[in-house]
Amino acid sequence: MIRVNPHYSKLQASYLFSEIARKVSEFQAGNPDKDIIKLGIGDVTHGLPPACIEAMHKAVDEMAVDATFRGYGPEQGYDFLREAIALNDFASRGVTIQPDEIFISDGAKCDSGNIQEILAQDARIAVPDPVYPVYVDTNVMAGRTGKWKDGRYQGLVYLESTANNHYVPALPSEAVDAIYLCFPNNPTGATVTHDELKAWVEYAREHKSLILFDAAYEAFIRDESLPHSIYEVDGADEVAIEFRSFSKTAGFTGTRCAYTIVPKACRAYDAAGTVQDLHFLWNRRHTTKFNGVSYPVQRAAEAVFSPQGQEQIKALNDGYLHNAAHIRQQISTLGYDFVGGQNSPYIWINTGEDSWAFFDRLLNEAAVVTTPGAGFGACGEGYIRISAFNDFAKVEEAMQRIAAVLGR
């Protein structure tokens, strides 16, 4: 008798963004005349940078000619893209990452979920709260947690991120094996300093832990005193894996291209305490389960690092940060406390109310979609997240509608 994975039954009824989509769909069906403005899910709204489009068109033309056609590419990614990443994302900031330590994939979401496959079944996992749901749900699916109780999964270590600690969680008070961190943070928009990140690296080195560092939003950092990569901290290459993405950096949410860095120095251990090579293990998993990102998409991603591409993505992301600044100004005028929106496209707002009720109020009365903080964890209750990914005119109108509702 074939049986299902019993751990799936521990998952909550619906993935956060699926539940939001359901509510929005129901509202639209009941109000077909309403123009809904979406500032919820972190999806970009502007077209791809011209440099990327030009490179993609050229690559597509190559695929039409036998002499330049490409079949299966290397699962880890083409050398031209891995070399461009190593040079521009790391060497330019004084960090040594070799091209063959970079693995090209179809999404940081996929990699941050799949990475847990190379960890021991009984690994003790620490996650921030609030948290990007994928970190939690994939470990639930893998059987590393107990049941859902009082708004949390038993067996996970939750690292509370609140206004009291400026949304940068404290080091665990108990030993953990793997730690998920995300900065600039999704959902709070908070950032981390070099010294704060150094403390995490030192903890991991002392406790033989592994940091899973999500840097998907690093392109929005404008304060150059802030680290863009965990590898800017000495010794991090021994205890950290980093996830990055072109989704928010260059608008590739529908084009799909990302990359994960697994340094050859990164270590883990078997049951006997013998050092194991995480780079080798991830390469083995990656080549077994993934056939690579398409050649035209990788050429488009390479164009991100051209002089024209760099200018274009900066202008693109500056536009989203301009939206964020406007949201911050309007929320401040309304008298709410918030964080984020300066080095991040997300603004995390303390509503002082039930977060799903507040979400429903803005949807039903203002026709504006946000994200309820409770969907990101217990520490998200009472908050909403507003995304800056939209046209400025839409953001401006959305904030006018919100002000009309909240200012009553």
C-alpha positions in Angstrom: 0.0 0.0 0.0 1.5 3.3 -1.1 1.4 5.9 1.7 1.9 9.7 1.6 4.5 11.6 3.5 2.9 12.0 6.9 4.7 15.3 7.7 2.7 17.1 5.0 -0.3 16.8 7.3 1.4 19.1 9.8 1.5 21.9 7.3 -1.0 24.7 7.8 -4.1 24.6 5.6 -2.7 27.1 3.0 0.6 28.7 2.0 0.4 32.4 3.0 0.4 33.8 -0.5 -2.1 31.3 -1.8 -4.5 32.4 0.9 -4.0 36.0 0.0 -4.6 35.2 -3.7 -7.8 33.4 -2.7 -9.1 36.4 -0.7 -8.2 38.8 -3.5 -9.9 36.6 -6.1 -13.1 36.4 -4.0 -13.1 40.2 -3.5 -12.6 40.8 -7.2 -15.4 38.4 -8.1 -17.8 40.2 -5.8 -16.5 43.7 -6.9 -15.8 43.4 -10.6 -15.8 47.2 -10.9 -13.0 47.7 -8.3 -9.4 48.4 -9.5 -7.3 46.5 -7.0 -3.8 47.7 -6.3 -1.4 45.0 -5.3 1.3 45.9 -2.8 1.4 42.4 -1.2 3.5 39.7 -2.8 7.0 40.9 -3.7 6.6 40.6 -7.4 8.3 43.2 -9.7 6.1 45.2 -12.2 8.6 46.8 -14.6 10.0 45.2 -17.8 13.4 43.6 -17.9 16.4 45.9 -18.4 17.1 46.5 -22.1 20.6 45.1 -21.8 19.1 41.8 -20.6 16.5 41.7 -23.4 19.2 42.4 -26.0 21.4 39.6 -24.7 18.4 37.2 -24.5 17.4 38.0 -28.1 20.9 37.4 -29.3 21.1 34.0 -27.4 17.7 33.0 -28.9 19.0 33.6 -32.4 22.1 31.5 -31.6 19.7 28.7 -30.6 18.2 28.7 -34.1 21.5 27.9 -35.9 23.2 24.5 -35.7 26.6 26.0 -35.4 25.7 28.0 -32.3 22.9 25.8 -30.9 23.3 24.7 -27.2 21.8 21.5 -25.9 22.2 20.5 -22.3 24.4 22.9 -20.5 26.4 22.4 -17.3 24.0 21.8 -14.4 26.0 24.2 -12.2 25.7 27.0 -14.8 27.8 28.3 -17.7 31.3 29.6 -16.9 30.6 33.0 -18.4 27.9 33.7 -15.8 29.6 32.1 -12.8 32.8 34.2 -13.6 30.8 37.4 -14.0 29.1 36.8 -10.6 32.4 36.0 -8.9 34.0 39.2 -10.3 31.2 41.7 -9.8 29.4 40.5 -6.7 32.3 39.4 -4.7 35.8 40.4 -5.9 34.6 44.0 -6.4 33.9 44.0 -2.7 37.2 42.4 -1.7 35.7 39.0 -1.2 37.2 35.9 -2.7 34.6 33.5 -4.1 35.7 31.1 -6.9 33.4 30.7 -10.0 33.1 27.0 -9.3 31.7 27.7 -5.8 28.7 29.4 -7.5 25.7 27.2 -8.5 23.2 28.8 -11.0 19.5 27.8 -10.4 16.0 28.8 -11.2 15.3 30.6 -7.9 16.5 31.4 -4.4 13.2 30.2 -3.1 13.9 26.8 -4.6 17.5 26.6 -3.3 16.7 27.9 0.2 14.1 25.1 0.4 16.2 22.4 -1.3 19.3 23.0 0.7 17.9 21.2 3.7 18.1 17.9 1.8 21.8 17.7 2.4 21.4 18.2 6.2 20.9 15.4 8.7 17.3 14.4 9.4 17.7 15.3 13.1 19.3 18.7 12.5 18.2 21.3 15.0 16.9 24.2 12.9 16.6 27.9 14.0 14.5 30.3 12.0 13.7 34.0 12.5 10.2 35.0 13.6 8.7 36.6 11.5 10.1 34.4 8.8 9.9 33.7 5.0 7.5 30.7 5.1 9.7 28.5 2.8 12.4 28.1 5.5 9.8 26.6 7.9 7.5 24.6 5.6 10.3 22.7 3.8 11.7 21.5 7.1 8.2 20.5 8.2 7.9 18.5 5.0 11.3 16.9 5.8 10.1 15.8 9.2 12.4 18.0 11.3 9.5 19.5 13.4 6.8 18.4 15.7 3.2 19.4 15.4 1.8 22.9 15.1 0.9 24.2 18.5 0.1 27.7 19.7 1.1 29.3 16.5 4.5 27.5 16.1 6.0 24.2 15.2 7.4 22.2 18.0 11.0 21.3 17.6 12.0 24.5 15.7 14.0 27.2 17.5 12.4 30.5 16.8 14.6 33.7 16.8 12.3 36.5 17.7 12.7 39.7 15.7 10.9 42.6 17.3 11.1 46.3 17.7 13.0 45.7 21.0 15.9 44.2 19.1 15.5 46.3 16.0 14.3 43.2 14.1 17.8 41.6 14.3 17.3 38.5 16.4 19.6 37.6 19.3 21.9 34.6 19.2 20.2 31.3 20.2 20.3 30.5 23.9 20.5 26.8 23.0 22.7 24.9 20.6 21.4 24.7 17.0 22.8 23.1 13.9 21.5 25.3 11.1 20.3 28.9 11.2 18.3 30.7 8.5 19.1 34.4 8.3 17.8 36.9 5.7 19.1 40.5 5.3 17.8 42.8 4.0 15.0 41.0 5.7 11.9 39.6 4.2 9.4 40.5 5.6 10.5 43.3 7.9 12.9 45.2 5.6 15.4 45.4 8.5 19.2 45.3 7.8 22.1 43.9 9.7 25.5 45.6 10.4 28.9 44.0 9.9 29.4 43.6 13.6 26.0 42.0 14.1 26.7 39.6 11.3 30.2 38.9 12.7 28.6 37.7 15.9 26.5 35.2 14.0 29.6 33.9 12.2 31.5 33.6 15.5 28.5 31.7 17.0 28.5 29.3 14.0 32.2 28.7 14.2 32.1 28.0 18.0 29.1 25.7 17.8 29.9 24.0 14.5 26.7 25.3 13.1 25.7 26.2 9.5 24.3 29.6 8.5 21.9 29.7 5.5 22.0 33.3 4.5 19.4 34.7 2.2 20.7 37.8 0.4 18.1 38.1 -2.3 17.5 41.8 -1.6 21.1 43.0 -1.3 20.8 45.1 -4.5 18.6 47.5 -2.6 21.2 48.4 0.0 22.2 52.0 -0.4 24.0 52.4 2.9 27.5 51.3 2.0 28.4 50.7 5.7 26.1 47.6 5.5 27.4 44.3 4.3 26.0 42.9 1.0 27.3 39.4 1.7 28.0 37.3 4.7 31.3 36.5 3.2 32.4 40.0 4.0 32.9 38.6 7.5 36.2 36.7 7.9 35.7 33.0 8.4 32.2 33.0 7.0 33.2 30.8 4.1 33.6 27.9 6.6 30.2 28.2 8.1 27.8 29.8 5.7 25.9 29.2 2.4 24.5 32.2 0.7 21.5 32.5 -1.6 21.1 35.3 -4.2 18.7 36.0 -7.0 18.2 38.0 -10.2 14.4 38.1 -9.4 14.4 41.4 -7.4 17.8 42.6 -8.6 16.9 42.7 -12.3 13.2 41.8 -12.5 13.7 38.1 -13.3 10.7 36.9 -11.2 9.1 35.4 -14.3 12.4 34.7 -16.1 13.9 32.6 -13.3 17.5 32.8 -12.5 19.3 32.7 -9.2 22.5 31.4 -7.6 23.8 29.8 -4.5 27.3 30.0 -3.1 28.7 27.0 -1.4 32.4 27.6 -0.6 34.7 24.7 -0.7 35.8 25.5 2.8 32.2 25.2 4.1 32.1 22.3 6.6 29.6 19.9 8.2 30.0 16.7 10.1 28.8 13.1 10.0 27.6 11.2 13.0 31.1 10.3 14.0 32.2 14.0 13.9 34.2 13.6 10.7 34.3 16.7 8.6 32.2 16.5 5.4 32.4 18.6 2.2 29.2 20.6 1.8 30.3 21.8 -1.6 30.6 18.2 -2.8 27.2 17.3 -1.4 25.4 20.2 -2.9 27.0 19.6 -6.2 25.9 16.0 -6.1 22.3 17.0 -5.2 22.3 19.8 -7.8 23.5 17.6 -10.7 21.2 14.8 -9.8 18.0 16.8 -9.5 18.5 19.9 -11.7 19.3 20.2 -15.5 20.3 23.8 -15.5 18.9 27.2 -16.4 18.3 27.8 -20.1 21.2 29.3 -22.1 19.2 32.5 -23.2 18.3 33.2 -19.6 21.9 32.8 -18.4 23.0 35.2 -21.2 20.4 37.7 -20.0 21.7 37.3 -16.5 25.3 37.9 -17.6 24.2 41.2 -19.2 23.2 42.4 -15.7 26.9 42.9 -15.0 27.6 44.9 -18.2 28.1 48.7 -17.7 24.7 49.3 -19.3 23.1 46.5 -17.2 24.4 47.9 -14.0 23.1 51.4 -14.8 19.7 50.0 -15.8 19.2 47.8 -12.7 20.2 50.6 -10.4 17.7 52.9 -12.0 15.0 50.2 -11.8 15.6 49.5 -8.1 16.0 53.2 -7.3 12.5 53.6 -8.6 11.2 50.9 -6.3 13.1 52.6 -3.4 11.4 55.9 -4.4 8.1 54.1 -4.0 9.2 52.8 -0.6 10.2 56.3 0.5 6.7 57.5 -0.4 5.1 54.7 1.5 7.2 55.5 4.6 6.3 59.1 4.5 2.6 58.4 4.2 2.6 55.8 7.0 4.5 58.2 9.2 1.9 60.9 8.6 -0.8 58.4 9.6 1.1 57.9 12.9 2.1 54.3 12.6 5.5 52.8 13.7 7.3 51.0 11.0 10.7 49.7 9.8 12.3 49.0 6.4 11.9 50.8 3.1 15.4 52.5 3.1 17.6 49.6 2.0 14.8 47.3 1.2 11.6 47.3 -0.9 9.5 46.2 2.1 7.9 48.3 4.9 6.9 46.5 8.0 4.1 48.4 9.8 2.9 48.0 13.4 -0.9 48.3 13.1 -1.7 47.5 16.7 -4.6 45.3 15.4 -5.2 41.8 14.3 -3.1 41.6 11.1 -5.6 39.5 9.0 -8.4 41.8 10.1 -6.3 44.8 9.1 -5.5 43.1 5.8 -9.2 42.5 5.2 -10.0 46.1 6.0 -7.6 47.5 3.5 -8.7 45.0 0.8 -12.4 45.5 1.4 -12.4 49.3 2.0 -9.5 50.5 -0.1 -9.1 47.7 -2.6 -5.4 47.6 -1.7 -3.6 44.3 -1.2 -0.9 44.1 1.5 0.5 41.1 3.4 -0.7 40.2 7.0 2.2 39.9 9.3 0.7 36.9 11.1 1.4 34.8 8.0 5.1 35.2 8.7 5.0 33.9 12.3 3.8 34.7 15.8 6.0 37.9 16.0 4.2 39.1 12.9 0.8 39.4 14.6 -0.3 43.0 14.7 1.8 43.9 11.6 1.4 44.2 7.9 4.0 44.3 5.1 3.6 46.7 2.2 5.7 46.0 -0.9 7.1 48.8 -3.0 7.0 46.8 -6.2 4.6 48.7 -8.4 4.4 51.8 -10.6 4.8 55.1 -8.6 1.3 56.3 -9.7 -0.2 53.1 -8.4 1.7 53.4 -5.1 0.6 57.0 -4.8 -3.0 56.1 -5.4 -2.9 53.2 -3.0 -1.5 55.3 -0.2 -4.3 57.9 -0.8 -6.9 55.1 -0.5 -5.2 53.8 2.6 -5.1 57.3 4.2 -8.8 57.7 3.4 -9.6 54.5 5.2 -7.3 54.8 8.2 -7.7 58.5 8.6 -11.5 58.3 9.2 
